[in-house]
């Protein structure tokens, strides 16, 4: 059963990562993080703090939209295109299918949130000269928050 859940999750991860809108959200996140430099130039003091806070805020905002968009479309697309009948005709329980879809969404969120955190780490380090490793802890807690939101999104999209 675990193998089936894994392959359903891997398939949903691949389907979601091919979506152009999700990739567009990643590009928007990178643009928002680099826009923090413009806001930091407007400030007289605490440029480092403004870069970090706008960066983490943009990661939160982009992660929120990726979670809502991908979480609602992950099941809707399968049901609309009638691909769900091929999967559920096999001996796969419905809870395993839902769990696999949720794990695929969780893997996508992990990839996108931590790639944005790594970009913010290197961007803020190159702009301020201070390499702040606590960004990874903040990214981890944002990821945990979006896991809860993703599970609710998948639940209510059924």
BELWOKA-V746822 format. One record per backbone hydrogen bond with DSSP energy under -1.0 kcal/mol. NH is the residue of the N-H (numbers start at 0). CO is the residue of the C=O. If there is no record, write none. Layout:
NH&CO ; NH&CO
//
This chain:
4&0 ; 5&1 ; 6&2 ; 7&3 ; 8&4 ; 9&5 ; 10&6 ; 11&7 ; 12&8 ; 13&9 ; 14&10 ; 15&11 ; 16&12 ; 17&13 ; 22&18 ; 23&19 ; 24&20 ; 25&21 ; 26&22 ; 27&23 ; 28&24 ; 29&25 ; 30&26 ; 31&27 ; 32&28 ; 33&29 ; 34&30 ; 36&33 ; 38&34 ; 39&35 ; 40&36 ; 49&45 ; 50&46 ; 51&47 ; 52&48 ; 53&49 ; 54&50 ; 55&51 ; 56&52 ; 57&53 ; 58&54 ; 59&55 ; 60&56 ; 61&57 ; 62&58 ; 63&59 ; 64&60 ; 65&61 ; 66&62 ; 67&63 ; 68&64 ; 69&65 ; 70&66 ; 71&67 ; 72&68 ; 73&69 ; 75&71 ; 76&72 ; 78&74 ; 79&75 ; 80&76 ; 82&77 ; 83&77 ; 86&82 ; 87&83 ; 88&84 ; 89&86 ; 91&89 ; 96&92 ; 97&93 ; 98&94 ; 99&95 ; 100&96 ; 101&97 ; 102&98 ; 103&99 ; 104&100 ; 105&101 ; 106&102 ; 107&103 ; 108&104 ; 109&105 ; 110&106 ; 111&107 ; 112&108 ; 113&109 ; 114&110 ; 115&111 ; 116&112 ; 117&113 ; 118&114 ; 119&115 ; 120&116 ; 121&117 ; 122&118 ; 123&119 ; 124&120 ; 125&121 ; 126&122 ; 127&123 ; 128&124 ; 135&132 ; 137&133 ; 138&134 ; 139&135 ; 140&136 ; 141&137 ; 142&138 ; 143&139 ; 144&140 ; 145&141 ; 146&142 ; 147&143 ; 148&144 ; 149&145 ; 150&146 ; 151&147 ; 152&148 ; 153&149 ; 154&150 ; 155&151 ; 156&152
//
